[in-house]
């Protein structure tokens, strides 16, 4: 059993590495985009799409498929890289990111990209959309679950807390949300710009079941999702402590890499580091 678990973990770590490499390549080709908050979320995306969620390119219209909402829509590169890795569209299309007539725009577009459940980008709104999907599932007595991701800087938005109250009021225990807690936003550290801390206490106060985990530990992410499915009566918040720019030494924990694409020589260095599995 331990050997099987180790093999599964290694496979998911390999997926996360490939997702990170795709992020670097597509941003270098585009000359713009958001690497930091995309790289920080890659391990979570690997577990969600290759272990947890009931979702595949062959069941886009299946009403019982699980749903995912990326509320921090500017991190679209990690979603695009994951969907391509999963086979929703050819990986070659990643090179069209942010280009005219490409389906891969700077924020996810549900009308153009297979596998995107809802268009997002305006911070604070995605959680409300996820609530609607989860409530619909409850009303329909459908078996699917709804997953989402918000940012820690996004928790400065008032709509997040209105949505938090809604989910708890309607006991949306079919909803699991990751909070990508990398501590940085475009202007600096979240605690300096407009501190939303203590996030764990606030989410508990708003009626959510809260776990705090290492967001780069594949086994810990899997265990947190297992736990989230084990109880009833509350929505689940998984606060994932992550490193912005994870996996690329010169991007890690640097807010300057929030929305700056690597130049070709920087991309080459980043890809070499990812191939070597280098990380702090």
N, C-alpha and C positions, 0 to 999 in steps of 0.2 A: 504494500500500500504506500509506504514512504517513497519507494522508487517511482511508482506511478505519479505521485504528487510532485516529486522533483522534476520528472520529465514534463509534466503539464506546466509547472512554473517556468522551466527553461524555455518551453515553446512560447509561452505568453511574453516572456522577456524578449525573445527574438522578434515577436510581432511588434512590440513597443519600439524596439530599435529600428525596425524597418519603417514604422510610422514616423519616427523622428527624422530619419534620413530623407523620407519623402517631403517632410515639412521644409527641411533645409533646401532641398533641390527646387521645390516649387517657388519658394520665396526668393531665392536667388534669380530664378528665371523671370519672376514678376517684377523684381526690383522694389517691391513694397509688400507690406503685410505685417503680421504680428507673430513673431517667433516665440517670445518669452512665455506667454500664457498658453501657447500651443504645446510647446515642449514639456511644460510642467504637467500637462494632463494626459500624456501619451500612455502611461502605465494603466490609468483608469480606463481609458478607451480600449486598450487591448483586452482587459478583463471583461468589460461590458460586451463588446462585439464578438469576442472569440471564446467566451466561456459562459457568460450570464444570460444574455438576452435571447429570446426566441425570435430571431429575425434573420432573413436572408434575402438575396436578390430575387429569389423565386417566389416569394410570398409578399410582394409589395402591397397587394390588395387584400391580403388575408385579414379579416376583421379581428382575429385573435392574436395578431403579431404584437410583440411588445413595442412600446413607443419610447423614443428618446428625444429630449428637447435640450439644445445647447443655448442656454439663456445668454451666456457671454459670447455673443455671436461673432465678435471680432476674432475669436480663436477658431474661425472656420477652417484654417489649414489642418488642424488635427482631426476635424470631422471629415474633411475631404480625403485626407490621407488614409484614414481608417476605412471609409466607405470603398475607396479604390482597392485597398488591401483585402477587403471582404468580397470584392467582385461586383460591386454595384455599377461600376463603370471602369473602362480601361485606365490603367495607371498613366498611360501616355497623356491623358487629358489633364493630368495635374500640371503639366507645363503650360497650360493656358490660363492659369490663375490670374484673375484681375485683368484679363485682356478683353478687348472689344469682341462681343458676340460669344464669349465663353459662357458656359453654364456655371462656372466656378467664380462667382463674384466675391467681393470682399466680405460679404456676410451671406449666410446660407439662404438660398431661395427655393422654397418647397415646390415651385412651379417648374423648376428646371433640373434640379439635382435628384436623381433617384435615391431614396432612402432618407431624405430630409423631410421630417414630419411637419415642420412649420418654419416659416421664415422668421429669423430673429436678428437682432442687432441693437435695437434700442434697449439699453440696459434696464433691468428690472421687470421686463414684461414676460420673459420666457416662463417664469415660475407660474404666473397666472394661466398661461396656456397649458402648462403641464397639469395644473389643477383641473382645468376643464376636461382634459382627456381622462384623468383619473376618476372624476365624478361621473363622466359618461359611462366608464367601465363599471362603476358601482351600480348605476341605475339599470344598465343592461345586464347586470350579473355576468359580465364577460370575464374570461380567465386571464386576460393580459395584464401586465404590469407596466407602469410608466416610470421612466428614469429621466433624470435631468442633471444638468450641471450649471451652477452659478459661480460667480467669482467673489472673492472676499471684498474687493473694492466695490463690487456691485451691491453689496449689502448696505452701502450708504444710500441706496435708493429707497424712497418711502414705499413704493409699490411692492417691494420684496416683503415688507412686514404686513401689508394688507393681505398679500397672498399667503403668508405664513399663518395668519389668523384663520383664513378661509379653509386651508387644508386641515388644520386641527379641528375646526368646528365641524366639518363634514367627515371627520375620522377617515381620511384618505390613506388607509394602510396599504393600498396598492401603489403608493407613490414613494419612490426612493430618490433622493437628491444628493449629489456630491457637491460640496463646497470646496473649490480649488483654492486652498489657503496658502498662497505663495508669499503673501505679505507685501506685495508691491503692486502699484498701479502706475499709470502713465506719468504722474507727477512726482512719484516718490513712494515712501513707505505708507501703507494705509493708516498706520498709527500716527503719522505726521500730517497727512492730508485731511482726513476726517475719520477718526478711529471708530470702527464698528465693534470693537472688542468690549467685553468678553463674548465672543460669538457663541461658544458652547452654552453659556448660561442664558443668553438671550433666546436661542432656539428652544431650549428646554422650557423657558418661561412662556414661550408662545405655543407650547403643547406638543412639541415634536419629540420623538425618540432620537437621541443624539449619541453618536459615536465619534471619537476623535482617533484618527489613525495616521500611520505613515503612508502617504499617498504614492510612494514609490515602491512599496513592498507588495509584490503580487499576492503572496499568501495572506497578508493582512487585508487587502482589498477584497479577496474572495471571502474571507471569514466575515467581514463586515456585511457583505451582501447576503450571505447565508443567515446572519442574525436578523437583518432587516426583513427577511421573508418569514421569520419565525414568530413574530408577535402580531397582534391585531389591535385595532382601535386608534392607532396614531400613524401619521406620516413619519417617514424616516429621514433624518439628516445625517450624512456621513461627512464630517469635517476632515478633509484630507490635507494633512500638512505636506506641502510640496516645495520644490525649489524652482523659481522662475528660470527658464532656460536650461532645465535639467538635461545633463548629458553632454553639454558643450561648455568647456571650462570658462571661456571668455564671455559667455552669455549668462552664466549662472549667477542668480541673485543680483542682477543688474537691471534697474528699471529703464536704463537707456535702450535696452533691447525689447522694450514693450512693443514698439511699432516700427522697427527699423529692419530692413532686409539685409542679409549678409552679401557683401561683394563676392565676386567669384573666388578670390584667394581666401577669403574668410570661410566661404562655403566648403572649399576644399579641405581646409583645416578642420572644420566642424565634422565633416563626413569621415575624415580619418580618425578623429577621436571617437566617434560613434562606432566605427568598425572595431576599434580597440576596446570598446566598452568602458571608456574612461568616464568617470563621474566622481564628484566629490563624495 
